[in-house]
Amino acid sequence: MMHMTQHYNHEKYWKMHNEVINSNSKKNILVRYFYLFRVKRSDAFNNASFGTDIDKGAYFKTPPILPHHLNGIIVSPYAKIGKNVTIFQQVTIGQAKDNKAAVIGDNVMIGAGVKIIGNIKIGNNVKIGAGCIVCEDVPDNATVVMNKPRIIIRKC
């Protein structure tokens, strides 16, 4: 079995990822195509091995902190993610029907299994607890936890 680092080097991957999506890049076009090839190869391996899809269009100010590596992380190509963002396993950052996705601020911690859906804004210094479904804006310095489950339809 191949070790993950043969296909995914965190620092190199994010350097190449940002060069590929940066339209103002000063890199030679051949270098950018090479980076695109490497990013796509790594993405294909990670998608198959870890159930991960961090789309090439997603914008990250700095590489995310991934304590559990890439396990099951899905990020919309329209997402914009700030600096120093920690993303745990099985997180989905989805998009709305109009191809708009979340804008996530700096210093955000996104717990395991969180689903962030739609064109919403997550402020700076936010903590989102495991298993939360976030579909509305979250202000700066907030902590989000899931409500107690509730029955909305009861069939007799």
Secondary structure, DSSP 8 states (H G I E B T S, - for coil): ---GGGT--HHHHHHHHHHHH-TT--S-HHHHHHHHHHHHHHHHHHHHHH--EE-TT-EESS--B-TTTTTT-EE-TT-EE-SS-EE-TT-EE-B-TTS-B-EE-SS-EE-TT-EE-SS-EE-TT-EE-TT-EE-S-B-TT-EE-------S----
